[in-house]
Amino acid sequence: MAYTLSNLYSDIRGYTEVSDTVLSDPILATITKNTENQILRSIPTDQNAHYATSNLVVNNRYVTIPSDLRSINYVQLTDANGKQTFLEQRDPSFMAEYYSTPDSAAVSIPKYYGNWDEIYWVVAPSPDTSYKITLAYNKEPTSLVTDTNGTYLSNKYQDLILYGALANTYGYLKGPQDMLQYYQQQFQNALTTYATEQIGYRRRDEYEDGMIRQQLKSKSPSSYGVNN
């Protein structure tokens, strides 16, 4: 069953046998959001993959970070002839040494990019023309708290969000410890299988990588007796 927000709240209260006088909607909203953030920070998923295009500003190394960006996957640049190249990621300290006069006249096509602060990321050298860029990044996913009819996570991975929410709920309720530990373990198990699919199966190709096989243990023929 895909989870709506109301269904999830109902199951949390049912599993814990605690009514809405203690587990009120605002408290469960916080627990749900915290659980989603735990999952988000643990595993990169296709749910969060996003792409944005813009143009660099001549002689300006700063590029504004999209408001929903969590992390950058890659930056692709397209020149006036349509040629596409990927910028290499570097630390700001490297780029400060590599290109120590960023406010001087632009010199070339950018080669590097890096995180700068919470508002900007930067390129080096500063661009000599308004190159088109494609930014591939992980975005802030939609929360079940705001999209109450269901999300990618609640529709496809109900066990993961339920067990995570129950572990956080028992933490909020301060016990019992055996139930807290049980649901923490169930959450970790669900997170492991979730990771296997998201960064395992979904990153493989049967033709290129071959079918997944499990290694079988078999005895050496020499270990068997010889019939006379």
C-alpha positions as CSV (number, residue, x, y, z in Angstrom):
1,M,0.0,0.0,0.0
2,A,1.3,3.4,-0.9
3,Y,1.4,5.8,2.0
4,T,-0.4,9.0,2.2
5,L,0.4,11.3,5.1
6,S,-2.7,10.3,7.0
7,N,-2.1,6.6,6.4
8,L,1.4,6.9,7.7
9,Y,0.2,8.8,10.8
10,S,-2.4,6.1,11.4
11,D,0.1,3.3,11.2
12,I,2.6,5.0,13.5
13,R,-0.1,5.5,16.2
14,G,-1.4,1.9,15.6
15,Y,2.1,0.3,15.9
16,T,3.0,2.3,19.0
17,E,-0.5,2.1,20.5
18,V,-0.2,5.8,21.3
19,S,-3.1,8.2,20.5
20,D,-3.1,11.6,18.8
21,T,-3.2,13.3,22.2
22,V,0.5,12.4,22.6
23,L,1.5,11.8,18.9
24,S,-0.2,14.9,17.5
25,D,0.0,15.8,13.8
26,P,2.7,18.5,14.3
27,I,4.9,16.0,16.2
28,L,4.5,13.3,13.6
29,A,5.1,15.9,10.9
30,T,8.5,16.6,12.5
31,I,9.2,12.9,12.9
32,T,8.3,12.2,9.2
33,K,10.5,15.1,7.9
34,N,13.4,14.0,10.1
35,T,13.1,10.4,8.7
36,E,13.0,11.7,5.1
37,N,16.2,13.8,5.8
38,Q,18.0,10.7,7.3
39,I,17.2,8.7,4.1
40,L,18.1,11.6,1.8
41,R,21.5,12.1,3.4
42,S,22.3,8.4,3.5
43,I,21.6,7.3,-0.1
44,P,21.8,9.3,-3.4
45,T,18.7,8.4,-5.5
46,D,17.3,9.0,-8.9
47,Q,14.4,10.7,-7.1
48,N,16.6,13.7,-6.4
49,A,18.4,13.9,-9.8
50,H,17.8,17.2,-11.5
51,Y,19.2,19.3,-14.3
52,A,19.3,23.1,-14.9
53,T,20.7,25.2,-17.7
54,S,21.9,28.7,-17.7
55,N,24.6,31.0,-19.2
56,L,27.8,32.2,-17.6
57,V,28.3,35.9,-17.3
58,V,31.4,37.3,-19.0
59,N,34.3,38.0,-16.6
60,N,32.2,36.8,-13.6
61,R,33.3,33.6,-11.9
62,Y,30.3,33.3,-9.6
63,V,27.2,31.2,-10.5
64,T,24.1,31.3,-8.3
65,I,23.2,28.0,-6.6
66,P,19.6,26.8,-7.3
67,S,17.4,27.2,-4.3
68,D,16.7,23.5,-4.2
69,L,20.3,22.2,-4.6
70,R,21.7,19.8,-2.1
71,S,24.9,18.7,-4.0
72,I,26.4,19.0,-7.5
73,N,27.0,15.9,-9.6
74,Y,28.6,17.5,-12.6
75,V,28.8,20.6,-14.7
76,Q,28.7,20.5,-18.5
77,L,29.7,23.5,-20.6
78,T,28.8,24.1,-24.3
79,D,30.7,26.6,-26.4
80,A,29.6,28.7,-29.4
81,N,30.3,25.8,-31.8
82,G,28.2,23.4,-29.8
83,K,31.1,21.5,-28.4
84,Q,30.4,20.0,-24.9
85,T,33.0,19.6,-22.2
86,F,32.8,18.7,-18.6
87,L,34.4,21.0,-16.0
88,E,36.6,19.4,-13.4
89,Q,35.8,19.9,-9.7
90,R,38.4,21.5,-7.5
91,D,38.5,23.0,-4.1
92,P,38.3,26.8,-3.9
93,S,41.9,26.9,-2.5
94,F,43.1,25.2,-5.7
95,M,41.3,27.7,-7.9
96,A,42.6,30.6,-5.9
97,E,46.1,29.5,-6.7
98,Y,45.4,28.4,-10.3
99,Y,43.6,31.7,-11.1
100,S,44.8,34.3,-8.6
101,T,43.4,37.4,-10.4
102,P,39.7,36.5,-11.0
103,D,38.6,40.2,-11.4
104,S,41.0,40.8,-14.2
105,A,40.1,40.5,-17.9
106,A,38.6,37.1,-18.8
107,V,41.2,34.9,-20.4
108,S,39.7,31.6,-21.5
109,I,37.0,29.0,-21.4
110,P,36.5,27.8,-17.8
111,K,38.1,24.5,-16.9
112,Y,37.3,24.0,-13.2
113,Y,34.4,24.5,-10.9
114,G,34.0,24.3,-7.1
115,N,31.7,25.0,-4.2
116,W,32.1,28.5,-2.8
117,D,29.5,29.2,-0.2
118,E,25.8,28.7,0.4
119,I,24.9,31.1,-2.3
120,Y,27.4,30.6,-5.1
121,W,29.6,28.1,-6.8
122,V,32.5,29.3,-8.9
123,V,34.3,28.6,-12.2
124,A,37.9,29.2,-13.2
125,P,39.1,30.9,-15.2
126,S,36.4,33.6,-15.4
127,P,34.5,33.1,-18.7
128,D,35.5,35.1,-21.8
129,T,32.0,34.7,-23.2
130,S,28.5,33.6,-22.0
131,Y,28.9,29.9,-22.3
132,K,25.9,27.7,-21.8
133,I,26.1,25.4,-18.8
134,T,24.2,22.4,-17.7
135,L,24.2,21.7,-14.0
136,A,23.4,18.2,-12.9
137,Y,22.6,18.1,-9.2
138,N,20.7,16.4,-6.4
139,K,17.8,18.5,-5.4
140,E,15.7,18.8,-2.3
141,P,13.0,16.2,-2.7
142,T,9.3,16.7,-2.1
143,S,8.3,15.9,1.4
144,L,5.3,13.8,2.3
145,V,4.5,16.5,4.9
146,T,3.8,18.9,2.1
147,D,2.7,16.5,-0.7
148,T,0.3,14.6,1.5
149,N,-1.1,12.3,-1.2
150,G,2.3,10.5,-1.6
151,T,5.9,10.9,-2.8
152,Y,8.4,8.7,-4.6
153,L,9.6,7.4,-1.2
154,S,6.2,6.8,0.3
155,N,4.7,5.2,-2.8
156,K,7.6,2.8,-3.5
157,Y,9.4,2.2,-0.2
158,Q,6.7,2.1,2.4
159,D,8.7,-0.2,4.8
160,L,11.7,2.2,4.8
161,I,9.7,5.3,5.7
162,L,7.6,3.4,8.2
163,Y,10.4,1.8,10.1
164,G,12.4,5.0,10.1
165,A,9.5,6.9,11.5
166,L,8.8,4.3,14.1
167,A,12.4,4.3,15.3
168,N,12.3,8.1,15.6
169,T,8.9,7.9,17.3
170,Y,10.1,5.4,19.9
171,G,13.1,7.7,20.5
172,Y,10.7,10.6,21.0
173,L,8.6,8.4,23.4
174,K,11.8,7.4,25.3
175,G,11.2,3.7,25.0
176,P,10.6,0.9,25.5
177,Q,14.2,0.2,24.6
178,D,13.6,-3.2,23.0
179,M,11.1,-1.7,20.6
180,L,13.4,1.2,19.8
181,Q,16.3,-1.2,19.0
182,Y,14.0,-3.4,17.0
183,Y,12.8,-0.6,14.7
184,Q,16.3,0.9,14.4
185,Q,17.5,-2.5,13.1
186,Q,14.5,-2.8,10.8
187,F,15.2,0.7,9.5
188,Q,18.9,-0.1,8.8
189,N,17.9,-3.4,7.0
190,A,15.4,-1.5,4.9
191,L,18.0,1.2,4.2
192,T,20.5,-1.4,3.1
193,T,18.2,-3.0,0.6
194,Y,17.1,0.5,-0.6
195,A,20.7,1.3,-1.2
196,T,21.2,-2.0,-3.1
197,E,18.5,-1.0,-5.5
198,Q,19.3,2.7,-5.9
199,I,23.1,2.5,-6.2
200,G,23.3,-1.1,-7.2
201,Y,20.6,-2.5,-9.5
202,R,19.7,0.9,-11.0
203,R,23.4,1.5,-11.9
204,R,23.9,-1.8,-13.6
205,D,23.3,-3.0,-17.1
206,E,22.9,-6.7,-17.7
207,Y,24.4,-6.6,-21.2
208,E,27.5,-4.6,-20.0
209,D,27.9,-5.9,-16.5
210,G,26.4,-9.4,-16.7
211,M,23.7,-10.9,-14.6
212,I,24.2,-10.7,-10.8
213,R,25.3,-14.1,-9.6
214,Q,25.7,-15.4,-6.1
215,Q,28.8,-17.4,-5.3
216,L,28.0,-21.0,-4.4
217,K,30.1,-23.0,-2.0
218,S,31.0,-26.5,-3.3
219,K,33.4,-29.1,-2.0
220,S,36.5,-30.1,-3.9
221,P,36.2,-33.4,-5.7
222,S,39.2,-34.7,-3.7
223,S,37.1,-34.3,-0.5
224,Y,34.8,-37.1,-1.5
225,G,35.6,-40.7,-0.9
226,V,36.6,-42.9,-3.9
227,N,34.4,-45.9,-4.5
228,N,36.3,-49.2,-4.9
